[in-house]
Amino acid sequence: MKGNAIVAQSGGPTAVINASAAGVIHAALEAPEIGKVFAAHNGILGVLNDEIYNLGKESPETLEELRWSPSSALGSCRHKVKSDEDRQKIINIFKKHDIRYFFYIGGNDSMDTADKVSKLAKRTGYEMWAVGVPKTIDNDLAETDHCPGYGSVIKYLATMTMEAGRDTEAMYTADTVNIIEAMGRNAGWIAAGTALARRKEEDAPHIILLPEVPFNRAAFAAKVQHYLETIHRCVIVVSEGTKYPNGSFLNETKGDFAKDAFGHVQLGGAAQALQTIVQEDCRVKARIAMPSTIQRTGAHFASLTDNEEAYGAGRRAVQAALEGVTDKMITLVRESDTPYKCSYGLTDLSKVANGEKFFPKDWITDDGFFVTEEFTLYALPLIQGESKPPMQKGLPRYVRTSKHFI
Protein backbone atom coordinates (compact mmCIF):
# COMPACT_ATOMS: atom_id res chain seq x y z
CA MET A 1 0.00 0.00 0.00
CA LYS A 2 1.27 3.43 -0.93
CA GLY A 3 0.87 6.40 1.36
CA ASN A 4 2.62 8.63 3.84
CA ALA A 5 4.00 7.67 7.25
CA ILE A 6 4.01 9.42 10.61
CA VAL A 7 6.22 8.77 13.63
CA ALA A 8 5.52 10.06 17.13
CA GLN A 9 7.15 9.80 20.55
CA SER A 10 5.36 9.71 23.89
CA GLY A 11 6.04 9.54 27.61
CA GLY A 12 9.29 10.15 29.41
CA PRO A 13 12.39 10.77 27.28
CA THR A 14 15.31 8.30 27.27
CA ALA A 15 18.90 8.21 26.08
CA VAL A 16 17.91 6.12 23.03
CA ILE A 17 14.33 6.98 22.05
CA ASN A 18 15.76 9.13 19.26
CA ALA A 19 17.73 6.13 18.04
CA SER A 20 14.40 4.35 17.57
CA ALA A 21 13.02 7.40 15.76
CA ALA A 22 16.11 7.46 13.52
CA GLY A 23 15.57 3.78 12.71
CA VAL A 24 11.95 4.45 11.71
CA ILE A 25 12.85 7.54 9.69
CA HIS A 26 15.76 5.97 7.82
CA ALA A 27 13.80 2.84 6.93
CA ALA A 28 10.69 4.81 5.92
CA LEU A 29 12.64 7.22 3.70
CA GLU A 30 14.19 4.22 1.95
CA ALA A 31 10.83 2.52 1.27
CA PRO A 32 9.34 3.10 -2.20
CA GLU A 33 5.85 2.38 -0.83
CA ILE A 34 6.08 5.36 1.53
CA GLY A 35 5.76 8.84 0.08
CA LYS A 36 6.46 11.43 2.75
CA VAL A 37 7.65 10.79 6.30
CA PHE A 38 6.08 13.06 8.89
CA ALA A 39 6.63 13.67 12.59
CA ALA A 40 3.91 14.52 15.11
CA HIS A 41 5.03 17.47 17.22
CA ASN A 42 4.69 16.41 20.87
CA GLY A 43 3.30 12.93 20.39
CA ILE A 44 -0.37 12.25 19.81
CA LEU A 45 -1.11 15.88 20.76
CA GLY A 46 0.66 16.88 17.56
CA VAL A 47 -1.78 14.79 15.55
CA LEU A 48 -4.84 16.10 17.41
CA ASN A 49 -3.64 19.68 16.89
CA ASP A 50 -2.57 19.02 13.28
CA GLU A 51 0.99 20.07 14.18
CA ILE A 52 2.89 17.84 11.81
CA TYR A 53 6.20 18.41 10.08
CA ASN A 54 8.06 16.86 7.17
CA LEU A 55 11.11 14.83 8.19
CA GLY A 56 12.15 14.48 4.57
CA LYS A 57 13.28 18.10 4.65
CA GLU A 58 15.77 17.48 7.46
CA SER A 59 19.42 17.25 6.47
CA PRO A 60 20.96 13.75 6.33
CA GLU A 61 23.45 14.90 8.98
CA THR A 62 20.66 15.85 11.38
CA LEU A 63 18.90 12.52 10.90
CA GLU A 64 22.16 10.64 11.47
CA GLU A 65 23.12 12.59 14.59
CA LEU A 66 19.56 12.22 15.89
CA ARG A 67 20.52 8.66 16.75
CA TRP A 68 23.09 9.86 19.30
CA SER A 69 21.04 12.67 20.84
CA PRO A 70 19.07 12.18 24.07
CA SER A 71 15.51 13.08 25.03
CA SER A 72 12.58 13.13 22.56
CA ALA A 73 13.62 15.27 19.61
CA LEU A 74 10.21 15.01 17.97
CA GLY A 75 8.53 16.25 21.15
CA SER A 76 6.65 14.16 23.68
CA CYS A 77 3.51 14.34 25.80
CA ARG A 78 1.54 12.61 28.53
CA HIS A 79 -1.92 12.78 27.00
CA LYS A 80 -4.54 10.07 27.28
CA VAL A 81 -6.88 9.81 24.32
CA LYS A 82 -10.11 8.95 26.13
CA SER A 83 -12.89 9.07 23.53
CA ASP A 84 -13.75 7.71 20.10
CA GLU A 85 -14.44 11.32 19.14
CA ASP A 86 -10.76 12.18 19.63
CA ARG A 87 -9.69 8.94 17.97
CA GLN A 88 -11.84 9.78 14.96
CA LYS A 89 -10.24 13.22 14.87
CA ILE A 90 -6.84 11.49 14.67
CA ILE A 91 -8.07 9.35 11.79
CA ASN A 92 -9.45 12.41 10.02
CA ILE A 93 -6.03 14.09 10.27
CA PHE A 94 -4.44 10.92 8.87
CA LYS A 95 -6.90 11.02 5.95
CA LYS A 96 -6.15 14.70 5.34
CA HIS A 97 -2.46 13.96 4.90
CA ASP A 98 -2.84 10.48 3.36
CA ILE A 99 -1.07 8.90 6.33
CA ARG A 100 -1.29 5.12 6.05
CA TYR A 101 1.58 4.11 8.34
CA PHE A 102 1.54 5.06 12.03
CA PHE A 103 4.62 4.36 14.17
CA TYR A 104 4.27 5.18 17.85
CA ILE A 105 7.32 4.99 20.13
CA GLY A 106 6.34 4.71 23.76
CA GLY A 107 5.11 2.59 26.65
CA ASN A 108 1.85 1.02 27.79
CA ASP A 109 -0.37 4.06 27.27
CA SER A 110 1.12 4.77 23.84
CA MET A 111 0.46 1.20 22.73
CA ASP A 112 -3.12 1.52 24.00
CA THR A 113 -3.60 4.69 21.93
CA ALA A 114 -2.17 3.11 18.77
CA ASP A 115 -4.29 0.00 19.26
CA LYS A 116 -7.58 1.84 19.73
CA VAL A 117 -6.96 4.30 16.88
CA SER A 118 -6.15 1.43 14.52
CA LYS A 119 -9.22 -0.57 15.52
CA LEU A 120 -11.50 2.44 15.05
CA ALA A 121 -9.94 3.02 11.62
CA LYS A 122 -10.85 -0.55 10.68
CA ARG A 123 -14.43 -0.12 11.88
CA THR A 124 -14.82 3.08 9.89
CA GLY A 125 -13.20 1.75 6.73
CA TYR A 126 -9.91 3.66 6.70
CA GLU A 127 -6.99 1.46 5.68
CA MET A 128 -3.87 2.07 7.76
CA TRP A 129 -1.15 0.15 9.59
CA ALA A 130 -0.15 0.84 13.20
CA VAL A 131 3.07 -0.57 14.68
CA GLY A 132 4.44 0.27 18.11
CA VAL A 133 8.09 0.61 19.08
CA PRO A 134 8.84 -0.12 22.77
CA LYS A 135 10.30 2.60 24.94
CA THR A 136 10.67 2.85 28.67
CA ILE A 137 13.52 3.16 31.12
CA ASP A 138 11.30 1.35 33.66
CA ASN A 139 11.65 -1.96 31.77
CA ASP A 140 8.10 -2.83 32.79
CA LEU A 141 6.49 -3.47 29.40
CA ALA A 142 4.90 -6.90 29.06
CA GLU A 143 5.76 -9.29 26.23
CA THR A 144 9.36 -8.16 25.69
CA ASP A 145 12.57 -9.41 27.32
CA HIS A 146 13.67 -5.84 27.98
CA CYS A 147 12.97 -2.34 26.73
CA PRO A 148 15.11 0.11 24.78
CA GLY A 149 16.21 2.76 27.25
CA TYR A 150 16.69 0.40 30.17
CA GLY A 151 20.29 -0.64 29.47
CA SER A 152 21.39 2.98 29.25
CA VAL A 153 19.68 4.18 32.42
CA ILE A 154 21.16 1.42 34.56
CA LYS A 155 24.62 1.87 33.01
CA TYR A 156 24.49 5.56 33.89
CA LEU A 157 22.97 5.14 37.37
CA ALA A 158 25.21 2.22 38.32
CA THR A 159 28.23 4.37 37.45
CA MET A 160 26.89 7.20 39.58
CA THR A 161 26.42 4.73 42.43
CA MET A 162 30.00 3.50 42.10
CA GLU A 163 31.27 7.06 42.28
CA ALA A 164 28.99 7.97 45.19
CA GLY A 165 30.26 4.87 46.97
CA ARG A 166 33.87 5.97 46.64
CA ASP A 167 32.94 9.44 47.89
CA THR A 168 31.25 7.95 50.95
CA GLU A 169 34.18 5.62 51.53
CA ALA A 170 36.54 8.59 51.64
CA MET A 171 34.30 10.74 53.83
CA TYR A 172 32.52 8.22 56.06
CA THR A 173 33.87 9.87 59.22
CA ALA A 174 31.68 12.87 58.37
CA ASP A 175 29.11 11.63 55.82
CA THR A 176 28.29 8.10 56.92
CA VAL A 177 25.23 7.24 54.83
CA ASN A 178 24.42 8.16 51.24
CA ILE A 179 20.92 7.60 49.84
CA ILE A 180 20.36 7.65 46.06
CA GLU A 181 16.83 7.81 44.65
CA ALA A 182 16.14 5.87 41.45
CA MET A 183 13.13 6.26 39.18
CA GLY A 184 10.56 3.47 39.01
CA ARG A 185 6.90 3.74 40.02
CA ASN A 186 5.67 0.18 40.39
CA ALA A 187 8.63 -1.91 39.30
CA GLY A 188 12.14 -1.84 40.72
CA TRP A 189 14.12 -2.60 37.57
CA ILE A 190 16.12 0.65 37.61
CA ALA A 191 17.11 0.52 41.27
CA ALA A 192 18.01 -3.15 40.84
CA GLY A 193 20.34 -2.23 37.98
CA THR A 194 22.66 -0.39 40.35
CA ALA A 195 23.62 -3.82 41.75
CA LEU A 196 25.95 -4.09 38.74
CA ALA A 197 28.19 -1.56 40.50
CA ARG A 198 28.91 -3.97 43.34
CA ARG A 199 31.92 -6.12 42.46
CA LYS A 200 33.11 -6.67 46.04
CA GLU A 201 31.13 -6.90 49.26
CA GLU A 202 32.32 -3.50 50.44
CA ASP A 203 31.29 -1.80 47.18
CA ALA A 204 28.17 0.35 46.87
CA PRO A 205 25.28 -0.14 46.83
CA HIS A 206 24.90 -1.98 50.11
CA ILE A 207 21.10 -1.85 50.27
CA ILE A 208 18.56 -1.69 47.42
CA LEU A 209 14.90 -0.97 48.15
CA LEU A 210 12.32 -2.05 45.56
CA PRO A 211 8.57 -1.39 45.19
CA GLU A 212 8.04 -5.17 45.09
CA VAL A 213 9.20 -5.50 48.72
CA PRO A 214 7.05 -3.79 51.41
CA PHE A 215 9.22 -1.43 53.44
CA ASN A 216 9.92 -2.59 57.01
CA ARG A 217 11.40 0.26 59.01
CA ALA A 218 12.86 -1.85 61.84
CA ALA A 219 14.47 -4.38 59.49
CA PHE A 220 15.84 -1.55 57.33
CA ALA A 221 17.39 0.26 60.29
CA ALA A 222 18.95 -3.01 61.49
CA LYS A 223 20.47 -3.58 58.03
CA VAL A 224 21.93 -0.08 57.96
CA GLN A 225 23.32 -0.61 61.45
CA HIS A 226 24.98 -3.84 60.30
CA TYR A 227 26.97 -1.96 57.68
CA LEU A 228 27.83 0.85 60.06
CA GLU A 229 29.30 -1.70 62.47
CA THR A 230 31.18 -3.72 59.81
CA ILE A 231 32.41 -1.27 57.14
CA HIS A 232 31.41 1.99 58.91
CA ARG A 233 29.34 3.33 56.02
CA CYS A 234 26.26 2.52 53.95
CA VAL A 235 25.12 3.48 50.45
CA ILE A 236 21.43 2.89 49.80
CA VAL A 237 19.56 2.98 46.49
CA VAL A 238 15.81 3.43 46.88
CA SER A 239 13.23 3.18 44.13
CA GLU A 240 10.88 6.17 44.17
CA GLY A 241 7.94 3.74 44.24
CA THR A 242 8.95 1.95 47.45
CA LYS A 243 5.87 1.42 49.63
CA TYR A 244 4.86 0.58 53.17
CA PRO A 245 2.91 -2.68 53.75
CA ASN A 246 -0.37 -0.71 53.55
CA GLY A 247 0.47 0.37 49.98
CA SER A 248 1.29 4.02 50.71
CA PHE A 249 4.49 5.42 49.23
CA LEU A 250 7.41 6.48 51.40
CA ASN A 251 6.65 9.93 50.11
CA GLU A 252 4.32 11.34 47.49
CA THR A 253 3.36 14.78 46.22
CA LYS A 254 0.17 16.39 47.49
CA GLY A 255 -1.87 19.24 46.02
CA ASP A 256 -2.92 20.48 42.59
CA PHE A 257 -0.12 18.81 40.64
CA ALA A 258 -0.19 15.49 42.51
CA LYS A 259 -1.38 13.43 39.53
CA ASP A 260 -0.58 13.33 35.82
CA ALA A 261 -2.96 12.94 32.87
CA PHE A 262 -3.18 9.20 33.47
CA GLY A 263 -4.02 9.53 37.17
CA HIS A 264 -0.54 8.47 38.33
CA VAL A 265 0.54 9.92 41.67
CA GLN A 266 3.60 12.13 41.26
CA LEU A 267 6.47 10.56 43.14
CA GLY A 268 9.76 11.86 44.48
CA GLY A 269 11.00 12.27 48.00
CA ALA A 270 11.63 8.67 48.99
CA ALA A 271 15.26 9.56 49.66
CA GLN A 272 14.27 12.38 52.01
CA ALA A 273 11.92 10.05 53.87
CA LEU A 274 14.74 7.54 54.33
CA GLN A 275 17.14 10.28 55.37
CA THR A 276 14.85 11.12 58.28
CA ILE A 277 14.50 7.46 59.24
CA VAL A 278 18.28 6.83 59.17
CA GLN A 279 19.04 9.92 61.24
CA GLU A 280 16.33 9.13 63.78
CA ASP A 281 16.90 5.37 64.09
CA CYS A 282 20.65 5.04 63.51
CA ARG A 283 21.73 8.44 64.83
CA VAL A 284 24.15 9.16 61.99
CA LYS A 285 24.33 11.79 59.29
CA ALA A 286 22.77 10.85 55.94
CA ARG A 287 23.17 12.62 52.63
CA ILE A 288 20.81 12.20 49.68
CA ALA A 289 21.27 12.30 45.90
CA MET A 290 18.33 12.92 43.59
CA PRO A 291 19.34 12.24 39.98
CA SER A 292 15.66 12.63 39.04
CA THR A 293 15.14 12.95 35.28
CA ILE A 294 18.88 13.36 34.60
CA GLN A 295 19.32 9.60 34.88
CA ARG A 296 17.04 8.82 31.93
CA THR A 297 18.76 11.02 29.33
CA GLY A 298 22.44 10.38 30.03
CA ALA A 299 23.39 9.88 26.38
CA HIS A 300 27.04 10.76 26.96
CA PHE A 301 27.43 7.41 28.75
CA ALA A 302 24.69 5.38 27.13
CA SER A 303 24.93 1.67 26.34
CA LEU A 304 25.94 0.96 22.75
CA THR A 305 23.99 -2.31 22.92
CA ASP A 306 20.92 -0.34 23.96
CA ASN A 307 21.38 2.19 21.17
CA GLU A 308 21.81 -0.48 18.52
CA GLU A 309 18.75 -2.41 19.69
CA ALA A 310 16.66 0.78 19.81
CA TYR A 311 17.69 1.74 16.29
CA GLY A 312 17.04 -1.79 15.04
CA ALA A 313 13.59 -1.83 16.65
CA GLY A 314 12.66 1.31 14.71
CA ARG A 315 13.81 -0.18 11.43
CA ARG A 316 12.04 -3.46 12.15
CA ALA A 317 8.76 -1.61 12.78
CA VAL A 318 8.83 -0.17 9.27
CA GLN A 319 9.76 -3.51 7.77
CA ALA A 320 6.85 -5.19 9.57
CA ALA A 321 4.37 -2.54 8.39
CA LEU A 322 5.55 -2.91 4.80
CA GLU A 323 4.86 -6.64 5.16
CA GLY A 324 1.26 -5.82 6.09
CA VAL A 325 1.66 -6.19 9.86
CA THR A 326 -0.58 -3.97 11.99
CA ASP A 327 -1.76 -3.66 15.60
CA LYS A 328 1.55 -5.09 16.80
CA MET A 329 4.50 -3.89 18.86
CA ILE A 330 8.11 -4.84 18.18
CA THR A 331 9.59 -6.97 20.97
CA LEU A 332 13.15 -7.84 21.95
CA VAL A 333 13.66 -11.58 22.09
CA ARG A 334 16.69 -12.88 24.00
CA GLU A 335 18.10 -15.95 22.28
CA SER A 336 21.11 -16.52 24.51
CA ASP A 337 23.04 -14.95 27.40
CA THR A 338 26.54 -16.22 26.59
CA PRO A 339 27.22 -15.05 23.98
CA TYR A 340 24.45 -12.50 24.23
CA LYS A 341 22.15 -12.63 21.24
CA CYS A 342 18.89 -10.76 20.78
CA SER A 343 16.42 -10.69 17.90
CA TYR A 344 13.10 -8.94 17.18
CA GLY A 345 9.60 -10.32 17.51
CA LEU A 346 6.00 -9.08 17.46
CA THR A 347 3.19 -8.99 20.01
CA ASP A 348 -0.33 -7.58 20.08
CA LEU A 349 -0.58 -3.92 21.06
CA SER A 350 -3.48 -4.81 23.36
CA LYS A 351 -1.33 -7.24 25.35
CA VAL A 352 1.24 -4.54 26.03
CA ALA A 353 -1.39 -1.90 26.81
CA ASN A 354 -2.98 -4.04 29.50
CA GLY A 355 0.15 -5.63 30.97
CA GLU A 356 2.93 -4.68 33.37
CA LYS A 357 6.14 -6.56 34.12
CA PHE A 358 7.27 -6.38 37.73
CA PHE A 359 10.71 -7.25 39.00
CA PRO A 360 10.76 -11.05 39.60
CA LYS A 361 10.44 -12.04 43.25
CA ASP A 362 12.93 -14.88 42.81
CA TRP A 363 15.57 -12.32 41.78
CA ILE A 364 15.32 -10.63 45.20
CA THR A 365 17.44 -11.87 48.11
CA ASP A 366 15.68 -13.52 51.04
CA ASP A 367 16.10 -10.48 53.28
CA GLY A 368 14.56 -8.21 50.61
CA PHE A 369 17.49 -5.77 50.55
CA PHE A 370 19.38 -6.81 47.41
CA VAL A 371 19.12 -8.79 44.17
CA THR A 372 20.50 -12.16 43.12
CA GLU A 373 23.17 -13.26 40.68
CA GLU A 374 20.43 -14.31 38.22
CA PHE A 375 19.53 -10.66 37.75
CA THR A 376 23.16 -9.75 37.12
CA LEU A 377 23.33 -12.35 34.34
CA TYR A 378 20.18 -10.84 32.83
CA ALA A 379 21.25 -7.19 33.05
CA LEU A 380 24.97 -7.26 32.33
CA PRO A 381 24.69 -7.80 28.54
CA LEU A 382 22.39 -4.79 28.24
CA ILE A 383 25.04 -2.26 29.34
CA GLN A 384 27.87 -3.37 27.09
CA GLY A 385 29.67 -0.82 24.92
CA GLU A 386 29.55 2.96 25.01
CA SER A 387 27.78 5.12 22.45
CA LYS A 388 29.94 8.01 21.32
CA PRO A 389 27.97 11.15 20.43
CA PRO A 390 29.63 13.72 18.16
CA MET A 391 31.63 16.22 20.20
CA GLN A 392 31.95 19.99 19.94
CA LYS A 393 34.46 21.99 22.01
CA GLY A 394 34.80 19.25 24.58
CA LEU A 395 31.07 18.57 25.05
CA PRO A 396 28.56 16.38 23.20
CA ARG A 397 26.79 17.92 20.21
CA TYR A 398 23.08 17.14 20.36
CA VAL A 399 20.84 18.04 17.41
CA ARG A 400 17.34 19.43 17.07
CA THR A 401 15.04 18.85 14.15
CA SER A 402 14.29 22.03 12.19
CA LYS A 403 10.55 21.24 12.08
CA HIS A 404 9.27 22.07 8.60
CA PHE A 405 5.56 22.11 9.44
CA ILE A 406 3.12 21.16 6.74
C-alpha positions in Angstrom: 0.0 0.0 0.0 1.3 3.4 -0.9 0.9 6.4 1.4 2.6 8.6 3.8 4.0 7.7 7.2 4.0 9.4 10.6 6.2 8.8 13.6 5.5 10.1 17.1 7.1 9.8 20.6 5.4 9.7 23.9 6.0 9.5 27.6 9.3 10.2 29.4 12.4 10.8 27.3 15.3 8.3 27.3 18.9 8.2 26.1 17.9 6.1 23.0 14.3 7.0 22.1 15.8 9.1 19.3 17.7 6.1 18.0 14.4 4.3 17.6 13.0 7.4 15.8 16.1 7.5 13.5 15.6 3.8 12.7 12.0 4.4 11.7 12.8 7.5 9.7 15.8 6.0 7.8 13.8 2.8 6.9 10.7 4.8 5.9 12.6 7.2 3.7 14.2 4.2 1.9 10.8 2.5 1.3 9.3 3.1 -2.2 5.9 2.4 -0.8 6.1 5.4 1.5 5.8 8.8 0.1 6.5 11.4 2.7 7.6 10.8 6.3 6.1 13.1 8.9 6.6 13.7 12.6 3.9 14.5 15.1 5.0 17.5 17.2 4.7 16.4 20.9 3.3 12.9 20.4 -0.4 12.3 19.8 -1.1 15.9 20.8 0.7 16.9 17.6 -1.8 14.8 15.6 -4.8 16.1 17.4 -3.6 19.7 16.9 -2.6 19.0 13.3 1.0 20.1 14.2 2.9 17.8 11.8 6.2 18.4 10.1 8.1 16.9 7.2 11.1 14.8 8.2 12.2 14.5 4.6 13.3 18.1 4.7 15.8 17.5 7.5 19.4 17.3 6.5 21.0 13.7 6.3 23.5 14.9 9.0 20.7 15.8 11.4 18.9 12.5 10.9 22.2 10.6 11.5 23.1 12.6 14.6 19.6 12.2 15.9 20.5 8.7 16.7 23.1 9.9 19.3 21.0 12.7 20.8 19.1 12.2 24.1 15.5 13.1 25.0 12.6 13.1 22.6 13.6 15.3 19.6 10.2 15.0 18.0 8.5 16.2 21.2 6.6 14.2 23.7 3.5 14.3 25.8 1.5 12.6 28.5 -1.9 12.8 27.0 -4.5 10.1 27.3 -6.9 9.8 24.3 -10.1 9.0 26.1 -12.9 9.1 23.5 -13.7 7.7 20.1 -14.4 11.3 19.1 -10.8 12.2 19.6 -9.7 8.9 18.0 -11.8 9.8 15.0 -10.2 13.2 14.9 -6.8 11.5 14.7 -8.1 9.3 11.8 -9.4 12.4 10.0 -6.0 14.1 10.3 -4.4 10.9 8.9 -6.9 11.0 5.9 -6.2 14.7 5.3 -2.5 14.0 4.9 -2.8 10.5 3.4 -1.1 8.9 6.3 -1.3 5.1 6.0 1.6 4.1 8.3 1.5 5.1 12.0 4.6 4.4 14.2 4.3 5.2 17.9 7.3 5.0 20.1 6.3 4.7 23.8 5.1 2.6 26.7 1.8 1.0 27.8 -0.4 4.1 27.3 1.1 4.8 23.8 0.5 1.2 22.7 -3.1 1.5 24.0 -3.6 4.7 21.9 -2.2 3.1 18.8 -4.3 0.0 19.3 -7.6 1.8 19.7 -7.0 4.3 16.9 -6.2 1.4 14.5 -9.2 -0.6 15.5 -11.5 2.4 15.0 -9.9 3.0 11.6 -10.9 -0.6 10.7 -14.4 -0.1 11.9 -14.8 3.1 9.9 -13.2 1.7 6.7 -9.9 3.7 6.7 -7.0 1.5 5.7 -3.9 2.1 7.8 -1.2 0.2 9.6 -0.1 0.8 13.2 3.1 -0.6 14.7 4.4 0.3 18.1 8.1 0.6 19.1 8.8 -0.1 22.8 10.3 2.6 24.9 10.7 2.9 28.7 13.5 3.2 31.1 11.3 1.4 33.7 11.7 -2.0 31.8 8.1 -2.8 32.8 6.5 -3.5 29.4 4.9 -6.9 29.1 5.8 -9.3 26.2 9.4 -8.2 25.7 12.6 -9.4 27.3 13.7 -5.8 28.0 13.0 -2.3 26.7 15.1 0.1 24.8 16.2 2.8 27.3 16.7 0.4 30.2 20.3 -0.6 29.5 21.4 3.0 29.3 19.7 4.2 32.4 21.2 1.4 34.6 24.6 1.9 33.0 24.5 5.6 33.9 23.0 5.1 37.4 25.2 2.2 38.3 28.2 4.4 37.4 26.9 7.2 39.6 26.4 4.7 42.4 30.0 3.5 42.1 31.3 7.1 42.3 29.0 8.0 45.2 30.3 4.9 47.0 33.9 6.0 46.6 32.9 9.4 47.9 31.3 7.9 50.9 34.2 5.6 51.5 36.5 8.6 51.6 34.3 10.7 53.8 32.5 8.2 56.1 33.9 9.9 59.2 31.7 12.9 58.4 29.1 11.6 55.8 28.3 8.1 56.9 25.2 7.2 54.8 24.4 8.2 51.2 20.9 7.6 49.8 20.4 7.7 46.1 16.8 7.8 44.7 16.1 5.9 41.4 13.1 6.3 39.2 10.6 3.5 39.0 6.9 3.7 40.0 5.7 0.2 40.4 8.6 -1.9 39.3 12.1 -1.8 40.7 14.1 -2.6 37.6 16.1 0.6 37.6 17.1 0.5 41.3 18.0 -3.2 40.8 20.3 -2.2 38.0 22.7 -0.4 40.4 23.6 -3.8 41.7 25.9 -4.1 38.7 28.2 -1.6 40.5 28.9 -4.0 43.3 31.9 -6.1 42.5 33.1 -6.7 46.0 31.1 -6.9 49.3 32.3 -3.5 50.4 31.3 -1.8 47.2 28.2 0.4 46.9 25.3 -0.1 46.8 24.9 -2.0 50.1 21.1 -1.9 50.3 18.6 -1.7 47.4 14.9 -1.0 48.2 12.3 -2.1 45.6 8.6 -1.4 45.2 8.0 -5.2 45.1 9.2 -5.5 48.7 7.0 -3.8 51.4 9.2 -1.4 53.4 9.9 -2.6 57.0 11.4 0.3 59.0 12.9 -1.9 61.8 14.5 -4.4 59.5 15.8 -1.5 57.3 17.4 0.3 60.3 19.0 -3.0 61.5 20.5 -3.6 58.0 21.9 -0.1 58.0 23.3 -0.6 61.4 25.0 -3.8 60.3 27.0 -2.0 57.7 27.8 0.9 60.1 29.3 -1.7 62.5 31.2 -3.7 59.8 32.4 -1.3 57.1 31.4 2.0 58.9 29.3 3.3 56.0 26.3 2.5 53.9 25.1 3.5 50.4 21.4 2.9 49.8 19.6 3.0 46.5 15.8 3.4 46.9 13.2 3.2 44.1 10.9 6.2 44.2 7.9 3.7 44.2 8.9 2.0 47.4 5.9 1.4 49.6 4.9 0.6 53.2 2.9 -2.7 53.7 -0.4 -0.7 53.6 0.5 0.4 50.0 1.3 4.0 50.7 4.5 5.4 49.2 7.4 6.5 51.4 6.7 9.9 50.1 4.3 11.3 47.5 3.4 14.8 46.2 0.2 16.4 47.5 -1.9 19.2 46.0 -2.9 20.5 42.6 -0.1 18.8 40.6 -0.2 15.5 42.5 -1.4 13.4 39.5 -0.6 13.3 35.8 -3.0 12.9 32.9 -3.2 9.2 33.5 -4.0 9.5 37.2 -0.5 8.5 38.3 0.5 9.9 41.7 3.6 12.1 41.3 6.5 10.6 43.1 9.8 11.9 44.5 11.0 12.3 48.0 11.6 8.7 49.0 15.3 9.6 49.7 14.3 12.4 52.0 11.9 10.1 53.9 14.7 7.5 54.3 17.1 10.3 55.4 14.9 11.1 58.3 14.5 7.5 59.2 18.3 6.8 59.2 19.0 9.9 61.2 16.3 9.1 63.8 16.9 5.4 64.1 20.7 5.0 63.5 21.7 8.4 64.8 24.1 9.2 62.0 24.3 11.8 59.3 22.8 10.8 55.9 23.2 12.6 52.6 20.8 12.2 49.7 21.3 12.3 45.9 18.3 12.9 43.6 19.3 12.2 40.0 15.7 12.6 39.0 15.1 12.9 35.3 18.9 13.4 34.6 19.3 9.6 34.9 17.0 8.8 31.9 18.8 11.0 29.3 22.4 10.4 30.0 23.4 9.9 26.4 27.0 10.8 27.0 27.4 7.4 28.8 24.7 5.4 27.1 24.9 1.7 26.3 25.9 1.0 22.8 24.0 -2.3 22.9 20.9 -0.3 24.0 21.4 2.2 21.2 21.8 -0.5 18.5 18.8 -2.4 19.7 16.7 0.8 19.8 17.7 1.7 16.3 17.0 -1.8 15.0 13.6 -1.8 16.6 12.7 1.3 14.7 13.8 -0.2 11.4 12.0 -3.5 12.1 8.8 -1.6 12.8 8.8 -0.2 9.3 9.8 -3.5 7.8 6.9 -5.2 9.6 4.4 -2.5 8.4 5.5 -2.9 4.8 4.9 -6.6 5.2 1.3 -5.8 6.1 1.7 -6.2 9.9 -0.6 -4.0 12.0 -1.8 -3.7 15.6 1.6 -5.1 16.8 4.5 -3.9 18.9 8.1 -4.8 18.2 9.6 -7.0 21.0 13.1 -7.8 21.9 13.7 -11.6 22.1 16.7 -12.9 24.0 18.1 -15.9 22.3 21.1 -16.5 24.5 23.0 -15.0 27.4 26.5 -16.2 26.6 27.2 -15.1 24.0 24.5 -12.5 24.2 22.1 -12.6 21.2 18.9 -10.8 20.8 16.4 -10.7 17.9 13.1 -8.9 17.2 9.6 -10.3 17.5 6.0 -9.1 17.5 3.2 -9.0 20.0 -0.3 -7.6 20.1 -0.6 -3.9 21.1 -3.5 -4.8 23.4 -1.3 -7.2 25.3 1.2 -4.5 26.0 -1.4 -1.9 26.8 -3.0 -4.0 29.5 0.2 -5.6 31.0 2.9 -4.7 33.4 6.1 -6.6 34.1 7.3 -6.4 37.7 10.7 -7.3 39.0 10.8 -11.1 39.6 10.4 -12.0 43.3 12.9 -14.9 42.8 15.6 -12.3 41.8 15.3 -10.6 45.2 17.4 -11.9 48.1 15.7 -13.5 51.0 16.1 -10.5 53.3 14.6 -8.2 50.6 17.5 -5.8 50.6 19.4 -6.8 47.4 19.1 -8.8 44.2 20.5 -12.2 43.1 23.2 -13.3 40.7 20.4 -14.3 38.2 19.5 -10.7 37.8 23.2 -9.7 37.1 23.3 -12.4 34.3 20.2 -10.8 32.8 21.2 -7.2 33.0 25.0 -7.3 32.3 24.7 -7.8 28.5 22.4 -4.8 28.2 25.0 -2.3 29.3 27.9 -3.4 27.1 29.7 -0.8 24.9 29.6 3.0 25.0 27.8 5.1 22.5 29.9 8.0 21.3 28.0 11.1 20.4 29.6 13.7 18.2 31.6 16.2 20.2 32.0 20.0 19.9 34.5 22.0 22.0 34.8 19.2 24.6 31.1 18.6 25.0 28.6 16.4 23.2 26.8 17.9 20.2 23.1 17.1 20.4 20.8 18.0 17.4 17.3 19.4 17.1 15.0 18.8 14.1 14.3 22.0 12.2 10.5 21.2 12.1 9.3 22.1 8.6 5.6 22.1 9.4 3.1 21.2 6.7 
